[in-house]
Amino acid sequence: MEGVMSGKSWEYWPLMMNNVTRGDLDALIEYLQQDDPRLTHGPRVRQFEEEFSSWAGTTEGVMVNSGSSANDLTMMVLKNLRGDGQVIVPPLAWVSDVSAVVRAGLEPVFVDIDPRTLAMSAEAVAAAITPSTLAVFLTHVLGLQGMTPDLEDVLRTSGVPLIEDVCESHGATYQGRRAGSLGWISNFSFYYAHHMTTIEGGMVCTSDPQVADMVRVLRSHGMVRESRRDDYRLQMANEYPDLNPDFIFAHASHNMRPTELQGLLGVSQLPRLNADIVRRNANFQAFLDSLDPGRFRTEFSRGGMSNYALILVLRDPDLGLRDRIEATLRAHQVEYRRGLSGGGNQLRQPYLGRRWSDAQLQADFPEVEHVHHFGWYIGNYPSLPTHWPAELGRILNEA
C-alpha cells in the first residue's frame, strides 16, 4: 500500500479492516464440507461461550447475534430481576447502550465523562445515585479502561451494581482483572471490525448463574426449555399443565440466537486476540507520542487499555483548527469519524427527542460536548503498518 501523495506511506487509510483471516475462512470451509454440518447454534457456540467467558474472567457466557442484542438482553434481565427504576449511563456511548435502557422501560440518567478515560466521571456518578438507581452502566470507550479507584469506591459504598459495555475494549484491564469481569454483568460485541469478530455477534458475560440462565431463555423468544435449570423447567411445567413443556414462553422476547458458524469463527479468532491487542496498543502509543501536546490531548489513561481506534481530541475548542484537521485528514485519504464513540453526544440524537438546549448541554456535560465537537477517531487494527501512526501524528501537528 505504498503511496505517493505528500510523501506519505499510504494511498488510503480506511476506518476499519476486515479482521477475518484466511485461516478463519479455511476453518469455515472445512466445517461446511462435512456431511450435514449443523448451522444453527449448538456445540461450537457453547465451546466459544466457555472459552471466551474463561478468557474474560467470568464463569458464564451466553453468545447472541450482536453486541446490541447483548445490551437489550442485559437491560431486560435488570428489569425482570430488579423492577422499574433508573440506570446511570454516559452520553458518550453507542446508541444501543442508551436505547436498550429506554426499550426496557427503564429511565436513563446521564452523567458527564472523565476526559482521561472518556468513561463516566466517578464524581458525576456519585451525585446521580438515588434510591431509584438500579445500576451503573459503564461504557469502556474505544479501548480505554473506564474503571477507577474512585468509581469503585462509589459503587462499593452505594451497593449499586455495575454493568459493563466492553464492546470496544476487549482485553482492557483494571488492577489485573479484565474489563467485563469487574461488575455484575458485561456485554461484548464481535462486529467485523472489533478486536475479534464473528462478523456479527455478541456475548453476555457474568458470574451470576441466574442471570446467565435468564439470558438463555430471553435469547430464544423467552422459551423456558432453553433454561439449564431442571427445577425451573419443572416448576413452569407444573404451573402451566395445559401447555406443552417444550413451548412455554415465560417472557415477551425475540430471537437473538447466533449461528454455529459465528461460534466457529469465535473459536478460531480467540487464540490470537492477546497478540492483536499488543499491536493495537503499540500503534496508539506511537500516535499519542507523536502528537503536539500543546494542540492535542495526550494524557489519556493508558494503563490497562486495549485500543480500538486512534483517539484525537483538540486541547482547546478551536473551530478553525478543527476544520484544518479534517481538511488534512481528507487530503491524506485518512477516514475518520468526528465525535468519538457512537457519533458523539447521544443527547443530541433525535431518538431521545433533543430535549436539551446547547446551553444546557454545555453547562451539564462540558466534557462530552468538547469531544463531540473537537474529537475524532481514526482506524487502528493489527494489520496497520507500525510506522503509520507516528507519521500521521507529525502530519497533523502541521495542520
N, C-alpha and C positions, 0 to 999 in steps of 0.2 A: 504493500500500500504506500509506496514511496511517491510523493507528490512534488510539485514544482512551485506552487503558489507561495510567494513571500519567503521562500527558503525553508518552509516548514516540512515536517516529515509525513504529513498525511494529505490525502486528497479529500477525504470526507471522514468526519468523526461522528458516528451515529450515537444516539442516546443509549441504545442498548444493542447487544448482540445475542443471537440465539445461543443458549447455554446447553444445547443438546449436541453431544459429540457423536462421531462416527461409531464409537463403541456402544453408546446408548442405543443408536439405531440398529446396530447389529444384534444387540440383545433382544430388541423388539422383534426383529425379523426371525431370529432363531425360535422365539416363543411362538410366533404366528405360524411357523412352518410345522408345528406339531399337529397331530391328528386331533381335531376338535378342541382347540385351545379355549379355555374359559375366558370370557371377555368382561362380564360384569364383575363387581367386586367380590373377592374371595381370598384365597391363601396369600397371593402376592401383596394385596393391600394389607392384610394382617401382619405379614412379615415386615413391611415398611413401617407400619404403626409401631411395632415393637422396637425396631431398630432406631427409628427417629426419636421416639419418646425417651429411650435409654440415652441417646446422644444428647438430648436436650436436658436431661436430668429429672424427668418425671416418671412416674410408674405407669401412666396411662396415656395413650394417644389414639385419637379417632380421626381417620382421614375423611375428608369431604371434597366436594367438587371445586371449591375455590376458597381463598382466604376470606372473601366477603361472606360466604356461607358460614365459615367458622365464626365470624363476628356475629352473624344473625343467630346462630345456634347458642352461642355463649350468652347473649342477651335474653334469649328465650329461657335458658336454664335459670338465669338470675331471676327472671320474673316468676317462673314456676316455683322456685325454692324460697324466694325472699319477698314476693309480692310487689306491690306498687312502690315507687319511690324515685329517687334521683340518682343519676350516675355522673360523676365528675369526669369531664372529657376536655381535651385540648382543642382549640380552634385550628391548630396546625396538625392535620391528620388526613388520612384518606377518607373519602366520603362515607365508606361503609362503616367506619368506626362510629360516626355520628348517626347515620341513617338507621343502623341496626338498633341503636337505643330508641330512636323515635318509633320504628316499626314494632318494637316490643311493647310499646305503650308506656315506656319509662320517660322520665324528664332529663334531658341533658343539661348539665350545669357547666358552663365554660369558664376556664381559668387561663391566665396568660402563661407564657413559657419562660424557661431559663435560657438565656441566649447562648450559654456554653454547651448545653445538652440538646437544645431545641425541644425538649420534653417539658412537661408541666412543672412549674415552679413549686417547690415544697411549701414556700410561704403562702402562695396563692391557693394551693390545695387545702392547707390547714384552715385558711379563712373561709373556704367554701363548704366545709363539712358541717352538716346539721343532723338532727335526729332522723331526717328523711333520707340520708345518704345510704345507698345500698352498696356502692362500690366505687373505687377509683379506677378508671380505665386509662392506663398509661400507654402511650404510643412511643416506642423506641424509633426515632426518626432517622431515616437514611443511613442506618448503621451505627449511629451514635447510641451509647448506652444511657438510658434515661433515669435509672435509679441513682439516688444519692443518699448519704447517711441521714441528711435532714428529712428527706421524704420517707425513708424507712422509719425514722422516729415518729413522724406524723401518723403513719399507718399503724404502728405498734400501739401508740398512745390512744388513738381513736378506736381501734378494733375494726376499722373498715377494711374489707377485703380488697386485694389488688387483683385486677385483671390486666393482662399484658397483651398488647398488639406487637408482635415481633416480625411482622410480615416483611419489613425492610431490613431486618437486623439479625438474621440467623447467626448464631455463634457469638454475639456480643456477651460480655461477662461483667459481673459485679461481684467483687470480693471472692473470686474463684468460682462463682456459680453462673451458669449460663442464663441469659435472659430467656424467659419462658418457664423457668423453674422458681422464680422469685415470689410469685404470688399464688393465688388460688387456682386460676385458670389462665391459659395463654393461647393465642392464636397465631398461626403461621400461614404464609402464602407460598405456593410453588408456581407462581406465574412464570412465564417462559424467560423473563429477564432477571429474575430474582437470584439470590445466592445459589440456589439449586432449583430445579424445575421438574414438574411433571406435566408441562405445557399449561394446563390449568390444574388447580388443585389446592388444597389447604389441609390444615391439621389443627384440632383442638387438643391441647396437652394439659394434663392435670395429674395430681396425685390423690385426688378425691374419687374413689370408685363410684360413688353415687352420681357425681357429675358426668363421668365418662359413660356410665350406663344410660343416663338420660339423653346424652348427646347421640348415642347409637340409636335410641328409639326415635328421637326427633329427626335424625338424619334420613330416616326412611319412613316418611309420612306419619310419624307418631305411632308406629306399629309396635305393639307390645312384644311380638315374637322376636324382635331384634335385641331385646334385653338379654343379658347373660346371667341375670339373677333368676334362679329357679323359683325362689319364694315369691318374687314379684309376678312372674308369669302365672303361677298357680293362683295367687291372690286374685288377679284380674279375671282369670277363667272362672273362678268360683263366684266372683261378684257379678259376672255377666254370663250366666249359664245359657242364655238364649243366643249367644254369639259363637261362631267358630273360633276356637282359641288362636288359630293362625291369622285371623283377621279382626283383631281388636285394636282400634285406634284410640289411644288414650289422650292424644293431643292433636290439635289442628296444626299440621306442619306440612312440609314439602318433601320432595325427593332431592336430596343433596348428596347422593352416593357418588363415589368415584368409580373408576373402572380398574380392571386388573392391569391394563397397560400403564395407567398412571402409577399404580403401585410398583410395577416392574421398573419404570423409569426412576422412581424414588430410590429403590434398592440399588440401582446401577450408579446413581449420582452421589449418594451419601458418602461413600468412601473417599471421594476427592474434595469434599466440602471444606475440611480444615485447611488444606493446602491452598484452595482458592481464596479463602478468607485472608490468608497471609499475603497473597499477591494483591488483593484489593486494598488492604491496609497500607501496603508499601506505596501503591500508586497515590493514595490520598495524602500520605505523609509527604511525599515528594511535591505534590501540588501545593499543599499549605506552606511548606518550607520555601517555596519559590516565590510566593506572593509578597507584595509590599504591605507590611502590617499597618502602615500609616493610611492606606487606602482600603484595605480589606480586613475583615475579622479573621484572625487565625488562631484565636485562643479557645477553640472548641475543645471539649473534654475528650481527649484521645484515649484515655485509659479504658481498656475493655471494649474498644469499638470493633465493629465488623462492617467496614464501609460498604455502602450500597452504591453511592454516587458521589462524585466530586462536588463539594459544597462551596459555593461562592457567595459571600454576603459583603456588601459595602460597609465600611466602618461607620459612615455617617450618611444621612439622607442627602442625595445629590442627583437630581433628575438629569442633569447634563452628563455626568459620569455614567449613570445608568444607561442612557441612550448610546453613549460611546462604547460601553462594554458590549451591548447587544449588537451594535454595528460591527464591532471587531469579531465577535463570535460568528456572525453571519458571513463576514468576508473571508474568514478562515474555515468555513464549511464545518463548524462545530455545532451540533444540535444541542439545544438546551431547553430548559423549562423554567420560567420565572415563577417565583412564589414558593419554591421548595416543595415539600411533600404535598401531594394531592391538590395542587393548584393554589396553595396559599391559604389564606384565612377562610375557613368554611363559613364563617358568619356572613360573608359577602355572597354566598351562593343562594340561588333562587329557591332551592328546596327547603331552606329554612325561613323563607319569607323576607329576607333582607330587612329585618326589623330594627337594625342598629344603624344610626347615622354615622357619618365619617367622624364626627366629633366624639361620639360615644366610643367608637372602636379605638380611636387614638387614646382616649382617656383610660379605658379599661383594659386594653390589650395592646399596649405600645410595642412590645417585642414581636408579637405575631404580625402586627401591621408593618413593622420595619422589614421583616423577611418577605412579607407578601409583596411589597413594592420594590425592595432592593436586594433580593436574594434569588439565586438560581441553583439548579443542579445540572451537572454535565455527566455524560456516561462514564462509568467505570466498570470494568469486567476483567476477568483473569487473562483474556487474550490481548488486552491493551498493551502495546509496546511500552516498556518501562520508562523510556525517555520522553514520552509524550506529555505526561502531566507537568513536569517541570518546564518543558518548553512552552506549553500553553500558559503557565503562570507568568513567565517572562514576557510573553506577548501581551497579556492583559495588563501588566504593570505599565505598559506604554500607551494604553488606551487614553 
